Amino acid sequence: MNSADSPEPRLDHRELNRDLAVFATDPLAGSGLPLWLPDGAVIFAELERLAADLARADGCVPVKTPVLGKRALFERSGHWAKFAEDMFPPMAMGSGSAGESGDELVLRPANCPHHALVYKARPHSYRELPIRLHELAPMFRAERSGVLSGLSRVRQINLDDTHVFCRPDQVADEAAKALRSALEAQRILGLRVDYVRLSLRDASPSYLGSAEQWDGAEEALRKAAAGAGVEVVVAPGEAAFYGPKLDLQVLDPGGHEETIATVQIDFNQPERFDLTYDAADGSRQRVVMVHRGTLGSMERVTAAVLEHYQGRLPLWLAPTQIAILPVSPSQDPAARALADALVAEGLRPRLDPDGSLGARIRESRRRREPLIAVIGSVEAEAGKVQVRDVSAGVEHRVGVADLVSLMKAAYVARAGEVSW
């Protein structure tokens, strides 16, 4: 095979970012704290919208909680004992803060303690459960400088996070629902799931909860995994100390394995925070907590889709969905009218009138925009547009109204491309 026949090398998201300008870093901001540029903010917003839609479809309700908490909160949750080395140092509150003298505030390493407090804010009946609290929220890890990398390893993680509070008899259904949503998220993103890892306890005495709790939780996850339609690998000894879990695993071209979403059963937080419900017989019973990581972190999933699509994102996710190129100034009014019509439908065009047509087409290709619309005198007079679908490698001459309608339909359906 000669060099002309060799496939182009695949670029990682940091290399792609040189052309795409999704994020930036600056020493003044600090390592591992990427700055989302305008195009990156569009990707973030679309992923956030997807996360919210998937959560809403499963009956999750939104909450908002602070990124800070007292050190005592994370001592109660167990994070301080287990993860203090990965947390940022506490911030001491001075004596001038009324009622808080001697307190220390901590940037949270996880969102679940705050969600436990939201659940605990009022009593709950067995008839209300399950309660599913959703938040796309930042959390913080004091990662060492040597392991930080682009968007894939950062110090502020914006995580699609849901915590379900349910009765023991509801755990199996909730685990199955969470796994279905995680798989659906990956389907919409076009990302492959290589297998689901079922992480169980081993013979170690370090796990919290009774044998009965573990047996019931593991059986619930086995049932959820069995119905997932993907390969399941059992991993004894890989469970968290507070409960078994399902992890969606992917392998990159280099063979490196990553967890992109998780479903985890937790006996620890309900015990530590005394999270209960009023049972049918009038007694107070402990809830079970299910952690749902449906989409994952905005940083990691953005890196994943950039690398998977090599920067040419699906139309619904692309920061610029179509480049509009009038051939000469006389077509500027038609080009502007098309851009305005697309914007009115919530779409994202880029109007590029200056320079030679060839240079503008090359610029659109460099930016990896899904569609290129050229408007010459013939198209302007006919109310049509010559559209090049770059990914599909096809061209179409379509009416302006038809183009807007087709793009809108693809965007609403979160389709990878337009159905011409």
N, C-alpha and C positions, 0 to 999 in steps of 0.2 A: 504494500500500500504506500503510495507516495504521499507527500505532505498535503497535497491538494485534496486528497480523499480523507484525511484524518478529521475526525469530529472536532469542532471548536472546543477548547477547554472550558469547563464550567467554572463560573466565577462565584465566589462567596459573596454574601450580602455587603460586606465592606467594600469589595471591589466594584460591585454594581452601584453602590451608593455614589461613587465618583461621578457617574453620569446622571443618576436619578435625584440626588440631593434630597434624600428622605430624612436624614438626621445629620447632626454635626456634633463635634466634641470641642471643648475648649478647656485649657488648663485652669482658667478662672472658675469655671463651673465645677470642675473636678472629674477625676477618672470614674468611669462607670455611671456617669450621669448624662446620658445623651440629650441633646436638644432636638426636639421634633421640629423640623422645618415645615413650611406650609404644605408641601406635598405629603410629608410624613403625617402631619396632623389630619389630612384627609383620610389616609389609610387607617389611622388610629380611630377616627370617628366612625368609619364604616364597620370596622371590627367591633367597636363598642355597640353599634346599632344591631349587628348580628347577635352579639351576646345577649343584649336586652330582649330581642325577639325570641330567641330560643328559651330564655328564662321565662318570659311571659307565657309562652305556649305551654310550659310545664306548670303553670300556676305559681310561679315565684313572684314575690313582691319586693319592690326596691326599698333599700334603706341607705342611709348615708351616715358614716361614722368617722371620727377623727383619726388622723394618722399618728397621734400621740396618745400615750396612756401612762398612768403611774407605773413605776416599777412594780408596785404591789400587785397590779393587774396581771403582769406576766409572771410574777412569782406564784400567784394563785393558779394560773393556767398551766404552769409547768414549763413554759418556754424559757424562763430565766435559768432554771436548773439545767435544762437540756441544751440550750442554744446561746447562752450568754456570750460565748466567744465569737459568735456570728452576728451579734447585735451591736449597734452603735452605743457608745458610752452614755450613761444616764446624764441628764441635764438637771443640775440642782436648782431648785426654786429658792430664791432668797427670802429673807425674813419679811421683805416688804409685801409679799403676796399674802393677802389675808386668808387665814385658814389653811395655808399650804406650806408653812415654814417647815423646812426639813424634808419636804417631799422631793422625789426625783421623777422626772418625766423621761420617757423612752420612746424613740421611734419604733413603731410596731414591726416585728418580724413576721407577723401573720395577722389575718383579719378575724379569725374565729373567736378570740376572747371578746372583742367588741360585739360580735353578733350574739354571743351568749348573753351579754348584758342587755341587748335589745329584747331577746326572748324573755329574759327575767324581769323586764320592766313591768309586767302585769301578769296576773294568774291566767292559766289556760285550762280549758276543759278537754277531755279526751275526744269530744265531738269536733273540736276545732282542728285537730291534728290530721295530717301533717301541716306544719308551717314552714315555708321555704323562703328564706331571706337572701336576697341577691344584691350584690354590689360589685361594680368594677372599681377596684380600690387600690391605691398604692401601699406597698409594704417595703421594708428596707432590710438589706443584708450587708454587713460590713465585710464584703468580699476583699480578699487581698489583691493588690494591684496586679500581680503577675497572672491572675486568672481572668481578668476582665477582658472582654472581647466584643467590640461593636455593640449590637443589640442582643446578642445571645447570652452574655454574662454581664450583668449590670448590678448596680447597688440600689436602685429604686425599681421595683417590679410592679407594673400595673396589671393586676390579676383579676380575671373574670372569676368571681368567687361566689358560691352559693352554699349556705348551710341549712340543712333540713332538720327539723326537730319533729320526731315522730314516735309513735308507739312501737314496741318490739314487733308486733304483728304486721307493721307496715314497712319494715326495713327492706324486705325482698322486693316489693313493688317499687320503692323509692330507689333502690340500687339499680334495678332494671331500667327505670325511667331515666336516671342520670346517665347510665352507660349509652342508652339509645341517643340521647341528646349530644353526648360527646362524639359519638360516631357520625351523627348527622352534621355536626359542625365541621368535622374533617372532610366529609363528602362535599359540602358546599365550598369549602376552601380548595378542594381538589387535591388534598394531601392524603397519601397512602398511610394506613395503619398496618404495620407489619404483624403485630400480634398484641393480644391483651395478656398482661402478666397478672396472675392471681397470687398476691403476696400473703402468705399465711405465717402463723407463729411456728416456732419449733419447741423443743423441750425446755428452753430457758425459763427460769422463774421470773424474768424481768417484766413480763407483760401484765398490764392492768386488766382488771375485770375477772369475772368468774369463768370457769370452764363452760358453764351453760351459755353464758353470753357469747363466748367465742365460737362455740359450736353452732349456735343459731346464726351469728353474723357470717361465718364462713360458708354455711349452707346457703344463705341468702345471696352471697356473691357468686357462689358456684352456679346457682340457678340463673342469675343475671348474665354471667359469662357464657353459659351454655346456649342462651338464646340470642347471642350477639352476632352470630354468623361469621366470626373471625377466629383465627387460631388462638387458643388459650394455652399459656405455659404456666404451670404451677411452680411457685417459688417459695418453698418452706424456709422460714427464718427471715424473710424479707418484709414481714409486716411491721408497721409502726408499733411502738410499745403500747399504744392505746387502741389498736384495732386493726383488722385486716383491710386490704384494699385491692382495687383493680387499677392498673395503670395501662394506658394506651402507649405502646412503644413504637418508635420509628427508628430505622437505620438510615444514616446518611450515606452518600456514595463511598465514603471512606470507611464504612463499617462501624462508625461511632453510634452508640445507642442513646436515645433520649426519651424521656417521658414527656408527652405533650398534653395529657389530660389524665385526671384521676377521679376515682370514686372511692371514698374511704369511710369506714365506720368507726365511730369514736365513742368509747365508754368513759374517757378521761374527763373531757370538758363538762358533761352533765354531772359527773360526780363532784368535781372540784367547785363548780358554780351552783350546785344544788338545783339543777334544772328539773322541774317536775311538771306534772299535769294532774288534774283532778279526775280520777278514774270513775267508772260507772258505779262502783260500789261505795263511793265517797272517800276512798283512800287517796293518798298522794303517791304517785308512782314516778319513777325516773324516766325521762325521755331518752331516746337514742338519738345521737347526732350523726348525720351523714354529710360529709364534705363532698361537694360537687365542683370539680374544675372542668368546665365544659369546653371552653375555648383555649384556656391557658393564659399565659401572660402576653400582653400586647407586644412586648419587645421580642419575645422568642417566636411568636407566630408570624410577626412581620418579617423577621429574618428568614423564617422557613418558607414563606410564600415567595419572597424575593428570589431565593435560591432555586426553589422548585420551578418557577416560571421564568427564571433568568431575567427578571426585571419587567417582562411584558405581562403585567397582571391582568386577570380577567376584567372585563369591561366594568362590572359593578364595583370593583375594588380599585381600579386605576385612578390615580389623582387627576389626570387629564384623559378623558375618554375619547376625544376626537380633536384633531387639529384641523382647523378650517383655513384653507389657503386660497384667497382670491388671486387669479392670474395677473390682473392689472387693476389700477385704481377704479376703473369703471365698474368692477364687480364688488367693490367695497360695500355698497348698500345691501346687496344680496347676502354677502358674507355676514355682515352685522345682523341682518334680520334672522339668519339661521342661528347665529350664536345666541341672540336674545330668545328665540323660540326654545332652544335647548335649555337655557338657564331657567326659563319660566317653568319647565318641567322637572327642575331639580337635577339636571344633568350638568356635566362639567366639560365644556368646550374650551379650546384655546384658539383665539383668533391670531393668525400670524400673517400680516399683509406685506411685510418688507423683505427685500432681497430677491434673488433669483428663485424661481420655483424649484429648481433642482436642489439648491442649498437648503431651502425650507423643508423639502421632503427628507433630506438627509438629517436635518435637525430633529424632525419628528421621529425618525427611526432611532436616532441616538437616544432620545428620551423614552423610547419604547412605548409610544402611544398606540392604543389598539386600532384606531381608525384614522385615516387621512382623507379629508374631503377637499376636493379641488373644484373651484367654481370659475369656469371660463365664460366667455361671452355667450356661447351656445347654451350652457347650463343656466346662466342667469336669465336669458330670454325665455327659456322653457320652464323656469321654476324648478329646476332639477339640480342634483349634485352628483359629481363623479366621486364615488367612495371606494377607497382601497381598504379592505380588511386585511391588515398585515399578517395576523396570525394564520388566518385561513388561506392567504395567498390568492384572494379573488378580488375582482372589482365589479361594482354595480353602479348603474346610473339610476337614481331613484328620485322621486319627488321630495321636496322639502318636508311636507307634512308626513309622508310615509317614513322618511328617515327618523324624524322625531319620534313617531309612534313606535317604530321598531327598536330604537335605542331605549326608549322608556320601558318597553315590555321586557327587554333583556335586563335592565337595571332592577326593575321591581322583582323579577324572578331570580335575581342574583345568578344570572347565566354567565357562562364563561365567554360567550360570543353572541353576536346578533344572529337571529334566524332569518336569513334573507329570503 
